[in-house]
Amino acid sequence: MPILFVVEDDDGIREMLVYALASAGFEARGFSDGKGFEAALRQRAPDLVLLDIMLPGTDGLELLRELRQSARHSRLPVILLTAKSGEMDRVKGLDLGADDYVGKPFSVLEVISRIRAVLRRSGNQQDLPEELRVGPVVLHEDKRSVVVEGVEIALTYKEFELLHYLMLNEGIALSRDKILAQVWGFDYSGESRTVDMHVKSLRQKLGDGGAVIKTIRNVGYKIESDVPGL
C-alpha cells in the first residue's frame, strides 16, 4: 500500500484529504507544518508527498528545495497544493522539481487522479486497485469508464466523479455538503440541489444498476451492493 504524506496547515483540508486518501486505498499521514513533516521523513520515506506552498515557518517551496538537494529524497514524488492565483509559485515549484500541482479550490477526486498518475510515472504504483465494483456497477478509473452488466455507460465528467466518490466510500452515508466539497471543490458555492440533480441523472443512466445508490433521509446518499435482485 503506497504511503502518502500530506503537508497542509488548514486542519479541515488536511483531515479531509487524509480521510479520502485512506478510502482510496492509500496509507496517509497528515502534517500541519514542515517541522513535523521533516521529523517523520527521517523515520520513513513516503511514496509521494502532497505539499502545500503556504505553510507556517518553512514554506512549501523551501521544503521542496531541500528535498531536491537531498541525496536520499531527491527523486521523491511531490505534488504541490497552490492558491488559485499563485501562478508564479506554481512556476517556481515546477522549476524546483515538483512533479505536478493542484490549484485550490480542488476536488479530492482530482487530487487522487493526479496522485495515481504521478505514481505511475515514477514507478511507485503498487497494490492500487484497477477497478471499483459495487453490485453490477464496475468503474475503471484509469480508463474513466463505467460498465453495468457488460454495457459501457456514457457519463459526464461530474457524474463520473460523483460515482467514483460514492464507490470509494461504499456503505458510508455521505452528506450533500460533504459530497459538494469532495466532488465540486472546497470553495464551491452552489446549492446542495446540484448533488440531487446529478444523482438523479446518474441513476437513470445506470439503469438497474442505479439501485445501488441509496437516499439517506435528511442526510444525503450512500452506495451499497446489498440490494435485492442485484
Backbone bond lengths (Angstrom), bond angles and torsions (degrees), N, CA, C in turn:
res aa  C-N    CA-C-N  psi(-1)  N-CA   C-N-CA  omega(-1)  CA-C   N-CA-C  phi
1 M - - - 1.468 - - 1.525 109.63 -
2 P 1.349 117.77 123.01 1.469 120.24 179.40 1.531 111.69 -60.86
3 I 1.319 115.54 142.02 1.461 122.38 179.16 1.525 108.45 -106.07
4 L 1.333 116.23 126.30 1.455 121.27 -178.85 1.515 110.28 -119.74
5 F 1.329 116.21 139.61 1.462 122.35 172.90 1.522 107.97 -105.65
6 V 1.328 116.41 130.85 1.464 122.60 178.11 1.521 108.04 -112.33
7 V 1.328 117.28 113.55 1.466 122.23 -178.98 1.522 107.44 -108.79
8 E 1.337 115.83 101.52 1.464 122.58 -173.73 1.519 108.47 -151.39
9 D 1.348 117.40 125.70 1.463 119.91 -175.35 1.523 113.70 -81.65
10 D 1.335 118.40 -16.96 1.459 120.77 176.51 1.527 108.78 -78.43
11 D 1.325 116.23 114.52 1.466 120.40 -174.05 1.524 112.28 -59.20
12 G 1.331 116.80 -42.79 1.456 120.06 -177.56 1.516 112.76 -63.95
13 I 1.328 116.66 -46.02 1.462 121.05 179.22 1.520 110.60 -65.01
14 R 1.339 116.24 -45.20 1.465 119.93 -178.54 1.529 111.43 -60.89
15 E 1.317 116.47 -48.26 1.465 119.91 -177.42 1.523 111.27 -65.31
16 M 1.321 117.30 -37.93 1.455 120.10 178.77 1.522 111.19 -67.33
17 L 1.321 116.99 -39.98 1.460 120.37 178.08 1.530 111.01 -64.09
18 V 1.311 116.67 -45.60 1.464 120.28 -179.48 1.525 110.29 -61.10
19 Y 1.321 116.70 -42.76 1.462 120.98 179.35 1.527 110.87 -63.55
20 A 1.335 116.49 -47.32 1.462 120.64 -177.43 1.529 111.14 -65.72
21 L 1.321 117.27 -38.73 1.467 120.41 179.54 1.524 110.85 -66.45
22 A 1.326 116.75 -38.94 1.462 119.77 176.67 1.524 110.53 -63.24
23 S 1.329 116.76 -39.70 1.463 121.14 178.08 1.526 111.24 -65.01
24 A 1.342 116.67 -28.25 1.461 121.44 -178.44 1.527 112.72 -86.88
25 G 1.317 117.37 3.13 1.458 119.87 175.44 1.513 115.72 98.49
26 F 1.340 117.02 15.65 1.457 120.87 177.53 1.526 110.19 -106.36
27 E 1.314 116.02 157.94 1.459 120.68 166.02 1.522 106.72 -95.44
28 A 1.312 117.45 121.22 1.468 120.73 -173.56 1.515 110.98 -125.73
29 R 1.332 116.01 138.78 1.460 122.83 174.92 1.516 108.81 -126.99
30 G 1.336 116.34 137.80 1.444 120.87 -177.56 1.520 113.49 -107.77
31 F 1.333 115.96 147.11 1.462 122.71 179.49 1.523 108.63 -138.14
32 S 1.329 115.93 137.89 1.463 120.38 -176.37 1.526 112.88 -90.20
33 D 1.328 117.44 -11.78 1.468 120.04 -179.88 1.524 110.01 -156.05
34 G 1.334 114.82 173.11 1.452 120.03 -177.58 1.519 113.68 -67.57
35 K 1.318 117.28 -29.72 1.458 120.43 -177.43 1.526 111.50 -62.33
36 G 1.330 116.56 -49.49 1.451 120.12 178.90 1.516 112.04 -65.41
37 F 1.321 116.07 -38.71 1.466 121.21 178.06 1.523 111.55 -61.42
38 E 1.329 117.09 -46.81 1.463 120.31 -178.22 1.522 111.69 -66.62
39 A 1.341 116.75 -35.09 1.465 119.70 177.36 1.522 110.39 -64.48
40 A 1.341 117.51 -42.56 1.461 121.14 179.22 1.520 111.18 -68.23
41 L 1.328 116.03 -34.31 1.461 121.14 -178.99 1.517 111.62 -64.10
42 R 1.333 116.08 -32.01 1.472 119.59 178.40 1.522 111.72 -69.70
43 Q 1.332 116.28 -23.23 1.458 120.30 -179.08 1.523 112.35 -90.28
44 R 1.326 116.01 -37.10 1.464 119.76 -175.41 1.517 110.22 -157.44
45 A 1.313 116.74 131.46 1.462 121.11 178.88 1.523 109.19 -87.90
46 P 1.325 118.03 129.44 1.464 120.72 177.49 1.522 111.02 -79.60
47 D 1.330 116.42 175.48 1.461 121.23 175.21 1.523 111.56 -86.63
48 L 1.340 116.26 -20.23 1.462 120.64 -179.83 1.523 108.75 -164.55
49 V 1.333 115.43 151.33 1.468 121.27 178.78 1.520 109.48 -122.51
50 L 1.343 116.11 129.58 1.458 122.31 166.72 1.522 106.41 -95.15
51 L 1.326 117.44 117.79 1.455 121.10 -168.27 1.524 111.22 -125.83
52 D 1.323 116.05 113.83 1.471 120.75 175.64 1.527 109.19 -72.98
53 I 1.316 116.38 138.88 1.462 119.63 -179.74 1.525 111.23 -73.92
54 M 1.331 117.05 -43.11 1.469 121.18 -176.68 1.523 110.02 -88.42
55 L 1.324 116.45 97.58 1.458 122.47 -179.32 1.526 109.66 -125.94
56 P 1.325 117.68 151.71 1.470 119.77 174.19 1.530 109.53 -69.71
57 G 1.314 116.75 147.46 1.464 119.60 -178.47 1.516 110.21 73.80
58 T 1.301 117.63 -126.02 1.460 122.43 178.51 1.517 109.63 -72.22
59 D 1.344 117.48 120.69 1.463 119.23 -175.99 1.525 111.36 -79.07
60 G 1.331 115.06 172.63 1.450 120.71 -174.61 1.518 114.38 -62.89
61 L 1.332 116.81 -37.37 1.461 119.56 -179.47 1.529 111.11 -66.10
62 E 1.322 116.90 -38.21 1.464 119.91 177.93 1.529 110.36 -67.91
63 L 1.332 116.72 -40.28 1.465 119.58 176.86 1.529 110.83 -62.29
64 L 1.331 116.27 -40.44 1.465 120.13 177.77 1.524 110.20 -63.42
65 R 1.332 117.35 -42.32 1.459 120.71 178.90 1.533 110.71 -60.15
66 E 1.324 116.31 -42.24 1.465 120.34 179.15 1.528 111.48 -64.97
67 L 1.325 116.89 -38.38 1.462 120.09 178.13 1.524 110.73 -63.15
68 R 1.301 116.41 -45.07 1.467 119.88 -176.15 1.532 112.03 -70.84
69 Q 1.326 116.71 -20.88 1.466 120.19 177.36 1.523 112.23 -90.10
70 S 1.319 116.67 -5.93 1.455 121.77 -178.79 1.520 110.25 -88.81
71 A 1.317 116.44 131.47 1.466 119.66 178.29 1.523 111.29 -63.65
72 R 1.310 116.31 -33.07 1.468 120.78 -176.65 1.530 112.67 -77.45
73 H 1.340 117.07 -34.81 1.460 119.93 -171.97 1.529 113.54 -118.54
74 S 1.305 117.95 15.82 1.458 120.00 -174.32 1.530 112.64 -64.11
75 R 1.329 117.16 -25.93 1.464 120.67 -177.90 1.534 112.37 -106.29
76 L 1.315 117.61 11.10 1.456 121.73 179.77 1.532 109.46 -67.29
77 P 1.326 118.79 123.05 1.467 120.73 -179.82 1.533 111.89 -63.03
78 V 1.335 115.85 133.88 1.463 121.73 -178.64 1.522 109.50 -133.32
79 I 1.337 115.81 128.66 1.462 122.00 172.13 1.524 107.25 -113.18
80 L 1.321 116.77 125.44 1.454 121.59 -178.67 1.522 110.69 -86.79
81 L 1.328 115.69 142.08 1.458 122.87 169.97 1.522 106.83 -103.46
82 T 1.321 117.18 118.77 1.457 120.57 -171.41 1.521 111.50 -126.74
83 A 1.326 115.32 157.29 1.460 120.75 173.61 1.516 109.16 -67.89
84 K 1.341 115.54 150.19 1.458 120.14 -177.49 1.520 111.86 -57.83
85 S 1.339 117.22 -34.53 1.461 121.32 -176.75 1.529 113.23 -92.98
86 G 1.347 116.57 3.06 1.461 119.73 -173.19 1.508 114.39 -87.76
87 E 1.355 116.70 56.89 1.466 119.66 -177.17 1.524 112.09 -61.30
88 M 1.329 116.96 -43.66 1.458 119.14 -178.73 1.523 111.35 -64.57
89 D 1.343 117.13 -37.12 1.464 119.70 177.40 1.526 110.67 -63.59
90 R 1.332 116.74 -38.66 1.463 119.65 178.59 1.523 110.83 -64.85
91 V 1.327 115.10 -42.33 1.469 119.24 179.08 1.523 110.37 -63.06
92 K 1.337 116.77 -45.13 1.468 119.94 178.06 1.520 111.09 -60.77
93 G 1.331 115.90 -41.90 1.454 119.92 -179.33 1.512 112.44 -62.88
94 L 1.329 116.89 -43.74 1.459 120.05 178.20 1.520 110.81 -66.07
95 D 1.325 116.74 -37.91 1.467 120.25 177.57 1.529 111.26 -64.53
96 L 1.336 116.29 -32.43 1.465 120.32 179.29 1.534 112.95 -78.91
97 G 1.331 115.93 -9.45 1.462 118.77 176.26 1.511 115.72 112.65
98 A 1.346 118.09 15.27 1.468 119.36 175.02 1.523 109.04 -63.77
99 D 1.319 116.27 144.78 1.460 120.68 -178.77 1.526 112.57 -83.15
100 D 1.322 116.89 -25.13 1.455 121.30 179.76 1.521 107.74 -169.87
101 Y 1.325 116.24 173.59 1.465 119.95 174.86 1.522 108.84 -146.27
102 V 1.328 115.91 155.06 1.460 122.81 175.54 1.517 106.97 -128.63
103 G 1.327 116.81 126.05 1.454 120.92 -179.98 1.517 111.99 -86.80
104 K 1.316 115.99 139.81 1.464 121.31 175.12 1.528 109.34 -84.75
105 P 1.348 118.27 140.86 1.468 127.00 0.71 1.520 110.95 -76.23
106 F 1.317 116.69 153.84 1.457 121.20 -179.12 1.519 109.32 -139.12
107 S 1.329 115.87 159.45 1.457 120.04 170.50 1.529 106.56 -92.52
108 V 1.315 116.20 144.14 1.461 120.35 -179.92 1.523 110.65 -61.94
109 L 1.327 117.19 -33.45 1.463 119.68 -179.23 1.528 111.18 -66.50
110 E 1.330 117.10 -32.68 1.461 119.67 174.04 1.526 110.03 -63.52
111 V 1.331 116.30 -42.42 1.466 120.50 178.71 1.530 110.16 -61.07
112 I 1.322 117.17 -45.73 1.465 120.94 -179.60 1.524 111.04 -61.17
113 S 1.333 117.40 -42.37 1.461 120.83 178.61 1.522 111.37 -62.29
114 R 1.330 116.34 -41.64 1.467 119.67 179.52 1.527 111.17 -67.87
115 I 1.328 116.09 -37.11 1.467 119.83 177.27 1.522 110.20 -60.61
116 R 1.318 116.44 -47.74 1.464 120.10 -179.21 1.531 111.01 -61.44
117 A 1.338 116.50 -40.01 1.457 120.25 179.86 1.525 111.13 -63.99
118 V 1.338 117.12 -43.79 1.468 120.70 179.90 1.522 110.66 -66.85
119 L 1.323 117.61 -39.91 1.471 120.41 178.28 1.523 110.97 -63.71
120 R 1.330 116.85 -37.97 1.463 119.21 177.00 1.521 110.82 -64.16
121 R 1.326 116.39 -44.51 1.466 119.77 -178.73 1.519 111.98 -65.62
122 S 1.336 115.85 -34.74 1.461 119.57 -176.62 1.522 112.96 -84.77
123 G 1.326 116.78 -8.76 1.460 120.12 -178.06 1.509 113.19 80.02
124 N 1.343 117.68 11.84 1.464 121.16 -178.75 1.516 113.29 -96.67
125 Q 1.343 116.79 7.21 1.458 118.98 179.43 1.521 109.25 -71.44
126 Q 1.319 116.38 124.92 1.450 120.18 -179.19 1.524 109.16 -151.33
127 D 1.323 114.77 133.08 1.466 121.21 176.05 1.520 113.58 55.64
128 L 1.332 117.28 31.94 1.457 119.74 176.21 1.523 108.70 -91.62
129 P 1.324 118.03 131.89 1.452 120.02 -178.31 1.530 111.69 -62.61
130 E 1.337 117.16 134.48 1.455 120.78 179.45 1.516 111.86 -81.51
131 E 1.337 116.53 -20.82 1.446 119.28 -179.24 1.521 110.09 -150.39
132 L 1.319 115.06 158.63 1.454 122.17 173.06 1.522 106.93 -115.25
133 R 1.332 116.78 138.85 1.458 120.60 -177.17 1.525 109.22 -135.35
134 V 1.320 116.42 126.31 1.459 122.99 173.55 1.526 106.67 -132.96
135 G 1.323 117.05 112.08 1.448 120.14 -175.55 1.516 110.52 57.10
136 P 1.330 118.50 -129.34 1.469 120.27 -179.14 1.525 113.40 -86.24
137 V 1.326 117.28 0.36 1.472 121.20 -175.63 1.527 109.61 -94.67
138 V 1.330 115.89 124.26 1.463 121.84 179.80 1.523 108.72 -122.38
139 L 1.324 116.46 125.61 1.468 122.09 -179.10 1.517 109.57 -115.52
140 H 1.332 116.52 127.17 1.467 123.12 175.28 1.527 107.58 -107.67
141 E 1.331 116.21 109.04 1.466 118.70 -175.32 1.514 112.02 -66.69
142 D 1.339 117.23 -45.82 1.456 119.80 -176.47 1.528 111.80 -60.80
143 K 1.318 116.26 -40.55 1.469 120.63 179.91 1.526 111.88 -84.28
144 R 1.346 116.10 -10.78 1.457 121.90 -173.65 1.528 110.33 50.78
145 S 1.327 114.63 49.86 1.458 120.10 -179.83 1.520 110.18 -126.69
146 V 1.327 115.52 151.77 1.461 122.91 176.81 1.519 107.97 -129.07
147 V 1.325 115.74 131.27 1.460 121.65 -178.05 1.520 108.88 -125.15
148 V 1.312 116.27 133.32 1.464 122.20 175.09 1.523 108.19 -122.98
149 E 1.325 115.56 115.60 1.467 121.97 179.96 1.527 111.45 50.23
150 G 1.331 115.43 46.69 1.449 121.81 175.34 1.511 116.16 83.35
151 V 1.324 117.46 -3.38 1.465 120.97 -178.39 1.529 109.45 -109.06
152 E 1.339 117.19 125.45 1.462 120.57 178.95 1.518 109.98 -75.70
153 I 1.333 115.45 135.00 1.459 122.51 -176.38 1.523 109.56 -106.98
154 A 1.318 116.67 129.90 1.468 121.34 178.36 1.526 109.62 -84.17
155 L 1.344 116.62 118.11 1.460 121.97 179.81 1.526 110.12 -120.74
156 T 1.329 115.98 153.36 1.451 120.02 171.91 1.530 108.59 -73.51
157 Y 1.337 115.09 169.97 1.467 119.41 -179.33 1.524 111.05 -57.70
158 K 1.331 117.66 -48.30 1.464 120.62 -176.73 1.528 111.63 -71.45
159 E 1.315 118.08 -33.90 1.465 119.92 176.18 1.526 110.25 -62.27
160 F 1.326 115.97 -42.16 1.469 119.63 178.09 1.524 110.63 -63.73
161 E 1.336 116.85 -45.31 1.458 120.54 -179.52 1.533 111.40 -62.84
162 L 1.321 116.43 -40.03 1.463 120.74 178.45 1.520 110.77 -63.86
163 L 1.325 117.09 -47.63 1.465 120.27 179.02 1.527 110.79 -62.37
164 H 1.320 116.48 -40.69 1.460 121.28 178.65 1.529 111.11 -59.08
165 Y 1.335 116.04 -45.99 1.461 120.01 -179.25 1.528 111.54 -64.92
166 L 1.318 117.02 -42.96 1.464 120.06 177.85 1.532 110.92 -61.26
167 M 1.330 116.87 -42.04 1.467 120.71 -177.67 1.523 111.84 -70.21
168 L 1.325 116.49 -32.89 1.459 119.22 175.69 1.528 111.33 -64.13
169 N 1.319 116.04 -25.15 1.469 121.86 -176.92 1.527 110.87 -115.83
170 E 1.323 116.00 42.07 1.464 121.04 -177.82 1.533 110.83 -52.70
171 G 1.340 115.44 131.08 1.453 121.21 177.20 1.523 114.77 83.92
172 I 1.327 117.68 -2.53 1.470 121.46 -177.60 1.524 109.33 -105.85
173 A 1.336 116.64 129.01 1.460 121.13 176.75 1.525 109.35 -75.03
174 L 1.313 116.29 125.35 1.462 122.17 -176.19 1.526 109.74 -116.75
175 S 1.316 116.42 129.18 1.462 120.20 179.51 1.528 109.98 -72.35
176 R 1.323 115.38 158.00 1.462 119.42 177.78 1.527 110.80 -61.89
177 D 1.320 117.37 -39.23 1.464 120.48 179.74 1.525 111.33 -62.89
178 K 1.326 116.04 -40.67 1.467 119.06 179.94 1.525 110.58 -67.89
179 I 1.328 116.17 -40.09 1.461 119.63 177.47 1.525 110.34 -62.26
180 L 1.341 116.60 -43.06 1.467 120.06 178.05 1.524 110.99 -58.99
181 A 1.327 116.47 -44.98 1.466 120.26 -178.43 1.514 111.66 -64.21
182 Q 1.327 116.48 -41.84 1.460 120.28 -174.53 1.522 112.77 -77.22
183 V 1.327 117.17 -39.90 1.470 120.80 -172.75 1.523 112.01 -94.69
184 W 1.337 116.74 -38.61 1.467 120.22 -177.83 1.522 113.21 -96.47
185 G 1.325 117.90 -16.40 1.455 120.60 177.84 1.514 111.95 116.06
186 F 1.332 116.35 150.93 1.460 122.32 -174.46 1.524 112.85 -60.92
187 D 1.315 118.03 -33.23 1.456 121.19 -175.42 1.522 112.89 -101.60
188 Y 1.339 116.74 14.80 1.463 119.30 -179.53 1.523 110.06 -64.32
189 S 1.326 117.14 131.96 1.457 120.96 -174.11 1.526 112.99 -108.08
190 G 1.338 116.99 10.11 1.452 120.21 -179.26 1.523 112.59 -74.96
191 E 1.333 116.04 177.07 1.446 122.10 -177.74 1.525 111.23 -88.44
192 S 1.338 115.28 156.16 1.455 119.87 179.19 1.523 111.79 -65.29
193 R 1.341 116.40 -17.68 1.465 119.87 176.96 1.531 111.03 -60.86
194 T 1.318 116.49 -23.78 1.461 120.39 176.06 1.522 110.44 -56.94
195 V 1.336 116.23 -41.91 1.466 120.44 179.71 1.521 110.02 -63.96
196 D 1.332 116.98 -45.94 1.467 120.76 -178.91 1.535 111.36 -59.17
197 M 1.318 116.82 -41.88 1.467 121.09 -179.35 1.523 111.06 -64.77
198 H 1.339 116.64 -40.82 1.463 119.59 -179.92 1.521 111.64 -71.17
199 V 1.332 117.01 -36.63 1.467 119.78 177.30 1.532 109.62 -64.18
200 K 1.320 117.29 -43.19 1.462 120.73 178.86 1.521 111.04 -59.05
201 S 1.322 116.48 -46.84 1.461 121.10 179.31 1.532 110.91 -63.84
202 L 1.324 115.68 -40.99 1.458 120.85 -179.01 1.528 110.64 -63.44
203 R 1.315 117.25 -45.31 1.467 120.87 178.28 1.523 111.41 -58.88
204 Q 1.311 115.91 -42.97 1.454 119.86 -179.48 1.528 111.39 -62.58
205 K 1.317 116.30 -44.05 1.461 119.87 -177.53 1.527 112.22 -70.18
206 L 1.338 117.45 -31.73 1.460 120.78 -179.70 1.523 112.41 -77.99
207 G 1.336 117.95 -10.18 1.453 121.00 179.21 1.523 111.10 62.26
208 D 1.335 116.52 -132.19 1.462 120.47 178.96 1.523 111.83 -58.50
209 G 1.334 116.43 -30.59 1.463 120.37 179.34 1.512 113.25 -66.56
210 G 1.346 116.98 -18.77 1.452 120.32 -179.98 1.516 113.62 -64.43
211 A 1.341 116.86 -15.56 1.468 120.85 180.00 1.522 112.43 -68.04
212 V 1.332 118.16 -14.53 1.467 119.56 179.31 1.528 111.05 -73.28
213 I 1.334 117.86 -17.38 1.465 121.54 178.68 1.522 107.70 -89.33
214 K 1.308 116.72 113.42 1.458 122.84 -175.24 1.530 110.46 -104.84
215 T 1.318 116.32 138.62 1.462 121.41 174.01 1.525 109.44 -86.27
216 I 1.318 117.05 128.85 1.460 122.77 177.33 1.522 107.20 -104.96
217 R 1.301 116.69 110.45 1.465 121.74 -172.99 1.540 111.81 -56.72
218 N 1.321 115.24 133.25 1.467 123.60 178.92 1.529 113.51 65.45
219 V 1.315 117.50 9.13 1.464 120.52 179.40 1.524 110.32 -125.03
220 G 1.323 116.58 -71.41 1.455 120.75 -175.16 1.506 110.76 170.58
221 Y 1.332 116.44 -118.01 1.458 120.76 -174.02 1.528 110.95 -143.03
222 K 1.328 114.98 159.05 1.454 121.22 167.95 1.523 108.14 -148.30
223 I 1.302 116.37 161.57 1.446 121.89 177.85 1.509 109.02 -118.95
224 E 1.316 117.00 136.71 1.458 121.12 179.95 1.518 109.24 -154.74
225 S 1.329 115.59 149.45 1.459 121.42 -176.29 1.515 112.59 -89.30
226 D 1.337 117.27 -8.59 1.462 120.99 -177.04 1.521 109.45 -79.13
227 V 1.322 115.02 68.42 1.467 121.45 -178.69 1.518 108.28 -121.47
228 P 1.339 119.67 122.65 1.463 121.69 -178.65 1.529 112.25 -54.58
229 G 1.321 114.24 134.36 1.451 119.58 175.64 1.505 114.38 89.75
230 L 1.345 117.29 -5.76 1.474 119.31 -179.58 1.514 110.18 -109.55
